[in-house]
Amino acid sequence: MAGLTPDQLARFHQDGYLILPSFLPPSTTSSLLTETHRLLRDDLDLTSHPLTRFSTGGADDREHVGDAYFLGSGDKIRYFLEEDAIDPAGKVVRPKERAVNKIGHYLHELSEPFKALTATEGTNGEGERQTPAGIARSLGFKDPRVLQSMVILKQPEIGGAVPPHQDSCFLYTNPPSAVGFWYALEDATLENGCLSFLPGSHRWAPIEKRLVRKRAGVRDEEAGGTEMAPNEGPRFPPGEEYGEGEKGEGEYVAGEVKAGSLVMIHGNLLHKSERNTSDKGRIIYTFHVIEQEGTEYDQRNWLQPPKEGFTNSGVEIHGTSSWMFSDFLA
Ligand SMILES: O=C(O)CCC(=O)C(=O)O
């Protein structure tokens, strides 16, 4: 199971992200787009939808999405709407296929094409085949678990910006371990809101806060929503903290990529994407892995594991899980 090459690993450790162009063949991206459009057409029913929008809370972290529809999406396929697709009176003002910002968070189990992708080989441009599990292993994971997956649609004209953030604030383990696999299913350009990254920030930007349930250990309906809380646990993966002296300013670097590219993103890396006001949409698929061996995943996290636990990403498991899934919500 080939992982990242030494050169790719060195770049990932240096920059905190890594672009693997042409990772997926066009036949795979087109089958994932077909599945996305099928879900929007056949599965999404706006007449019974709570009209939950995907709101990231902006710079002051207020009003992050946190209703029961969102909190209960860890083992379902659910649809989160674009802010500007709903008018002040609460009416959806776009066709449903053009109104969705995000589909999540259990595509990697409940949708066959997306499930297959977790085990699908890609090519690293140097003639080598790589699987997500092989990549995770080369990054040092012992028991990587896929804990969530999303299709993110930057809709034409109204595609919302994603403010600068670090994924481990949203997917916190003690110690931090999250890594994102982000696949472009369509070309992502400056015009339609590609990602941009603050290179090296994973080495100096600590995880200072976490998205948590206001009340933990209760049903989603009783959790009282979500809030950003100070992180009292470790703020870097073990051994990766470079310390205050290394703190850098730096400029965000745009990551324009073609459909089929895979982008690896370290959980401490600051990254963002801009609004899409162009007439061209941008659809991507992403899943995140966390380390299960020797880490703690607690009940305060907004995302709680499904009854069967987070998905084994295909790497042979060593040792036993430290997580007692029976302790989580029924
Ligand atoms: O695709 C985007 O625009 C943002 C995705 C992102 O930041 C993430 O998955 O962490």
The ligand as an ORCA input file, in Angstrom:
! r2SCAN-3c Opt
* xyz 0 1
  O     -13.896     23.618      0.221
  C     -13.948     24.649      0.873
  O     -14.280     25.715      0.384
  C     -13.551     24.662      2.323
  C     -13.186     23.318      2.830
  C     -12.456     23.364      4.112
  O     -11.952     24.366      4.529
  C     -12.323     22.147      4.887
  O     -12.824     21.092      4.477
  O     -11.707     22.209      5.966
*
